[in-house]
Every structure is written in structure tokens, then in C-alpha cells.
Amino acid sequence: MSSTVASPWSAADDDAGVTPQPCSVAVIYDDAASRGRAIELCDRLIRHFWQDLQFRVNWWKSAHLDDADIAPAAAWSVRHAQIVVFSAVNRSELPVAQQTWLQAALANPAAEGRMLIGFADTSSGNAGAAPALLHNLQSCALLAGMDFLPRLTPGLDVLAGAAQHAQDAIGMTSVLSSILHQSLPAPRL
């Protein structure tokens, strides 16, 4: 499933006449709760950058990544996304098959300035599972030459590198940094 979100205003209303740049986001999620967290992040990005970026968001349920009909489309989406979000709930690590799939899907030597955001939701008390999962995701990002931003919920701790990445790769300075440092409300299900 994908959706494109553009400026809510028409080009005629834009004083500068500047067309927003495309920004592709691929989200891989485990369940409704992890999808809700990713939706909140995407909503915040869209609210803050709607004038500068036209977002195209593709949603992929992690349980479907081994489906022969869905996996190729998901891999293409991930391979061509500027931002990839992996949102999981109480996992200790990525299964080998998913890690192999993710490494192959992220591989795009021609792309630069991409980032993988790893959400590890530990709200049900399995905080020990998050570091292993985030380490798996970080390894995938490093192999693909991507920046990695780990996020833990609740609290949404963000590494200090998020602000620098915002300045270097995306070109948005303090705005993206402030978005990434905001706390998310509990998802509404």
C-alpha cells in the first residue's frame, strides 16, 4: 500500500512558485501498534516539511516479506526510498531470513544520503530485546552505506547523530532535529 502526500495548497497559492522535492519513505512494520508509531513519525515529517518535500510513503507488513508476490515490490520500494523505517514490537532480533532480505533490499550503491530509522517498541516491558534488534538493523544500514537512527519507545531516545544527519543528508537544519527529539503520544488504535 502506498500514498502520496503533497502540499495542501495549490501551486497558485505558493508565493515562491517552488515545487516540493520528492521524498520516498518505505515503512516496514510488525503489527498495528508498530504501524501506529511509524504513522506518527511520518505525520510529523509531513506536517513540518510539506512545503519542501512531497512524500510518497509505502507500507509493508514484515510478516509478508517472504511472500513471493509481495516481497519483490517491497524490496523495490525499500531499495529506492530515501528514508526507510523499520518499526517492531518486542523483538529480540531479526530472523535470519528477514535480515538477509533487508540487506538485499537496502543495497543501492547509486543512492546517497539515505537513512534507516529503527523503532524498537519496548512498552510491554521487554527492554532487553531492543539493543539486539537495533544492532541487527544498524548492521544492515552499515552494509548498505546508510545512516542509522535508533529509536526506542516509550521515550523515543534519539542518538546525537540525528541532528547532524538532518543537516548533512536532508538539508533541513534544526527543524528535523526538533521533530526527531519530540515525544510521540501513545498510538490510537
JOJO-V11448 format. One line per field, one symbol per residue. ss: DSSP state (H for helix, E for strand, C for the rest). psi: psi as a letter, one per 20 degrees, with the letter a starting at -180 (. if undefined). A space follows every 50 residues. Layout:
ss=???
psi=???
This chain:
ss=CEEEECCCCCHHHCCCCCCCEEEEEEEEECCHHHHHHHHHHHHHHHHHHC CCEEEEEEEEEHHHCCCCCCHHHHHHHHHCCCEEEEEEECCCCCCHHHHH HHHHHHCCCCCCCCEEEEEEECCCCCHHHHHHHHHHHHHHHHHCCCEEEE EEECCCEECCHHHHHHHHHHCCCHHHHHHHHCCCCCCCC
psi=prqpoapiqrhhiohhjppqqqopppppqgahghhgghgggggggghhjh hhqopoppppphijijphhhgggggggghjqhpppooqplqhrpqgghgg gggghhonhiqqkqqppopookhjjlhhhghgghgghggggghikqqpop ppqrhlppqhigghhgggghjpdighghghiqqqrqqo.
